[in-house]
Amino acid sequence: MTTLEWIAAVAIIIGILQAIIIAVDVCRAPQSMWIMNVTWPITGLYMPLIGFWLYFKIGRKDGGHQHAHHEEGMHHTHKPFWQSVIVSTSHCGGGCSIGDLIGAPLVFFAGWTLAGSMLLADYATEFILAYIIGIAFQFYGMRNKEKPLGEELKNAVKADTWSLISFEIGMFGWMVLTHYVLFIQPPHPDSLVFWFMMQVAMMIGFGTSMPANWFLLRKGIKHAM
């Protein structure tokens, strides 16, 4: 194995272990918003060490309904604003990441192409899946059952579209670099290096999505988590 493959293996193992530890912990102390029981393990999966720290620093104190409550479909939180931005971004990133984790191997092993390019097919598939799953995360996580279904779906689309797009811009931008600049032969989903690059891409996506979530929360388009 090359040095990069060793680094990739360590990062991936750390991510998997973090995801397992966080998943066990949220089973013991469930989040006040149930969708975060899924989101936090995913954050740990693609953010080695950082995701672990974020969960125990910011996320875990929501376990057991201690610092947040649900009232008529609205979530109220006493977090500082910057922490709410991070939680909102992790919520967005969770949905996006599931779509990306499904889409990349699906395109590769199915051999799909778009305009003769597997990379374009990869981006199209990942974006569609990430968008659908991301909106579902927003819809089911924040749904107010007293409001009409169509209105709640519209609110979910309005709240999460820009944060989803900004996440994918950062992620896809990094993957373009890995495909055309950083490697002579770009890695594929059957290699450790590819999944390490995906971890890096998702972390960058997290960063590019934070300003969008900051804006959406500040304007009241998204509710603080």
C-alpha positions, 0 to 999 in steps of 0.5 A, spaced: 500 500 500 502 507 498 502 512 503 496 515 501 492 508 501 494 508 508 492 515 510 485 513 506 485 507 510 486 510 517 481 516 515 475 511 513 476 506 519 476 512 524 470 515 520 466 508 521 468 507 528 465 514 530 459 513 526 458 506 530 460 510 537 455 516 535 449 511 533 450 507 539 450 513 543 444 516 540 440 510 541 441 511 549 440 518 549 435 520 543 436 527 540 430 531 541 429 531 533 429 524 531 432 525 524 438 528 528 439 520 530 441 519 523 444 525 521 450 525 527 452 518 525 453 520 518 457 526 520 461 522 524 462 517 518 465 523 513 468 527 518 474 523 522 475 526 529 471 533 527 465 530 527 466 526 533 468 533 537 462 536 534 457 531 536 459 531 543 460 538 543 454 540 540 449 535 538 449 530 545 446 535 549 440 535 545 439 528 547 434 526 552 430 532 550 434 536 555 435 543 551 430 543 546 423 541 545 418 540 540 411 544 540 406 544 534 411 542 529 416 547 531 423 546 534 426 551 539 433 551 541 437 555 546 443 554 542 448 560 540 446 562 533 453 559 531 451 552 534 445 552 530 448 554 524 453 547 525 447 543 526 443 545 521 449 544 516 450 537 519 442 536 517 443 538 510 450 534 509 446 528 512 441 528 506 446 530 501 451 525 504 447 519 503 445 521 496 452 521 494 454 515 498 449 511 494 450 515 487 457 514 486 458 506 487 451 505 483 454 509 477 460 506 477 458 499 478 452 500 473 457 503 468 452 509 467 455 515 462 452 522 460 454 525 454 459 520 454 462 521 461 461 517 467 463 523 471 457 527 469 453 521 470 456 521 477 454 528 478 447 528 475 445 521 479 448 524 486 445 530 485 438 527 484 439 522 490 442 528 494 436 533 493 431 528 494 433 525 500 435 532 503 428 535 502 426 528 505 430 530 511 428 537 512 420 535 511 420 529 516 425 532 521 421 539 521 414 537 519 408 540 522 402 535 522 397 541 523 399 544 516 397 541 509 402 536 506 403 541 500 405 547 504 410 543 508 413 540 502 414 547 499 417 549 506 422 544 506 424 545 499 424 553 500 428 551 506 433 546 504 434 548 496 440 553 497 444 549 502 443 543 498 446 546 492 452 549 496 454 543 499 454 539 492 458 545 489 463 544 494 463 537 494 463 536 486 468 542 486 473 537 490 471 531 486 473 535 479 480 536 482 481 529 484 479 527 477 482 532 473 488 535 477 490 531 483 491 524 480 493 521 473 488 516 474 483 518 478 480 513 483 474 509 483 469 507 488 472 500 488 478 503 492 480 506 499 483 513 496 476 514 492 472 514 499 478 518 502 477 523 497 469 523 498 470 524 505 474 530 504 469 532 499 464 532 504 467 536 509 469 541 503 461 541 502 460 542 509 464 548 509 461 551 503 454 550 505 455 553 512 454 560 509 447 558 506 445 555 512 447 562 516 443 566 511 437 561 511 437 561 519 438 569 520 432 570 515 428 565 518 427 561 512 430 555 516 428 554 523 434 553 528 435 546 530 
